[in-house]
């Protein structure tokens, strides 16, 4: 249920509203918009309906929320959420580009890729230190060593770092190095992990599960929001269908679909969605044209020698060309490409 407060509500009335609701045993989440302050009330729906909440001084109206997700809904917050990640804004009219290798293989390769994507205009650096793989015998990342390399590259180039956390027990370690905690597709419904990242202050990049509906994706985000962390970014990364010419099927309709029902920003990962490097630039442009708040792509200097997902990794030269085209799309839509913070070197690397 949502409580809309009166525009001219005093501080005393505002505090009284919260005291009354919390005194009833309900959980309160406040969203202060441009025109209105909204209070999300979480608790037993039947009990909420019999309480005379509209009689509380300072309450303009009470609105029942019909969707199962409350805090992520447009009813709770009409304006788009804009999530700041180390100086980069994701959401609203902003477009962010997150780029880097699928996995951190070694220090030299990571720095090479980071310098190239930074120079081309990438906003943030991605790289996997812990890798969930289908086979236990595949390369599964460098762990803490990979995290250290990511932090070094991020600090050198002044780029916020995005990396995946696979287990609730890893969160404390990973958040020391990362600016954004990524929850992968396989962990979208790992509710213990969602609870844990929800209790942290770091932004969370939540990927859609390969067989998950849009509703299930937003419901997973609700777990994080309900734990107090409002800094959630959703990611469409393709779903399993009968089509076998691509790794997954990129559901671009999910972008406007999510934006209609939720205020949370949504980005697209065309690398995992298609599994084919030759499709990544076109799908990146299409994602932004569909209204995505950004894209996340995998870049490797020698994809044929990559230890993870080489077939879907584009080269730095291809990334350069993609960024040039992306700027045209962004400008045509009157949006703003996030260039991130200036690097420590004049040439961005």
Residue, then its C-alpha position, 0 to 999 in steps of 0.5 A: x500500500x502507498x500513502x501519498x502525503x500532502x504537499x505542504x505537510x510539516x515536519x511534525x506531521x511527517x514524523x507523526x505519520x511515520x510513527x503511527x505506521x511503524x507503531x502498527x508494526x508495518x515497514x516504511x519506505x519513503x520516496x521523496x519526489x519532485x512534487x510529492x512524498x510517497x510512503x510505501x507501507x509493507x505488511x499484511x495487506x488485510x490488516x492494512x485495509x482495515x486501518x484508517x490510514x487516510x485519517x492520519x493528519x498529513x495524509x492526502x490519499x491511500x493507494x493500494x498497490x495491485x502488483x506484488x512488487x511494491x517498492x520497485x513499482x511506478x506506483x511507489x515512485x513515478x520518476x525514473x531512479x538514477x543510480x550513481x556509481x562512482x560518478x557515473x549516472x545510470x537511469x533517466x536520460x543517461x546512457x552508460x557503457x560498461x565494458x571489459x573482459x568476461x574474466x580477469x585472466x591476468x594483470x597485463x591483459x586487463x590493463x590493456x583492455x581497460x585503457x582501450x575501452x576508456x579511451x573509446x568512451x566507456x563509462x565503467x569497467x567490467x571483469x569477472x574475478x569469480x566466474x560461474x561456469x557450466x563445467x567445473x573444469x573451465x576457468x573459474x576466475x582468479x578470485x581475490x587476485x582478480x579483484x586486486x587487478x580490477x581495483x588497480x585498473x579502476x583506480x588508474x583510469x578513474x573508472x568504476x568497477x563492476x564485478x560479480x558476487x556469487x555467494x553471500x559469503x563473498x559479499x564482504x570481500x568483493x565490496x572492498x574492491x568493486x563499485x557495483x556488485x553484480x548478481x548474475x543470471x544464475x543467482x537472480x533467485x538466490x534469495x540469501x544473496x539478494x538479502x545480503x547485497x540488499x543490506x549493503x550500500x553498494x549499487x547492485x546490478x541484477x541480471x535477469x535469469x535465463x528462464x525468468x519472466x520480467x515480473x520475476x526479475x522485478x520481484x527479485x529486485x524487490x528483495x534488495x529494495x526491501x532490505x534497504x538498498x534502493x540502488x538497483x540496476x536491472x539487466x536484460x541478458x537474454x532468455x532461453x527459447x527454441x532458437x539455437x542460432x544464438x546463445x540466448x534470445x535477446x528480449x529487447x521488449x523487456x526494456x520498455x516493458x520494465x520501464x512501464x512497470x518499474x522506476x528502476x533503470x534497465x541495461x542490456x548485455x548483448x554479449x551473453x544474450x547473443x553469444x556471437x561477437x558479430x551481433x554485439x554492436x548492432x544489438x547494443x545500438x538497438x538496446x539504446x534505441x529501445x530505451x535502455x539506460x546502458x549496455x554491458x559488453x565483453x571486450x578482449x584483445x585476442x578473443x580466440x585466446x580468451x579463457x572465457x566466452x571468446x566467441x562473444x567478445x569483441x575486439x577493442x577496434x570493434x568497440x571503437x567503431x561501436x562507440x562512434x555509432x552509439x554516440x549518434x544514437x544517443x544524440x538523436x534521442x537527446x540523451x546523455x552518454x556518460x563518459x565517466x570521470x577523467x582518467x589519470x592520464x591525458x589519453x585516457x589510458 
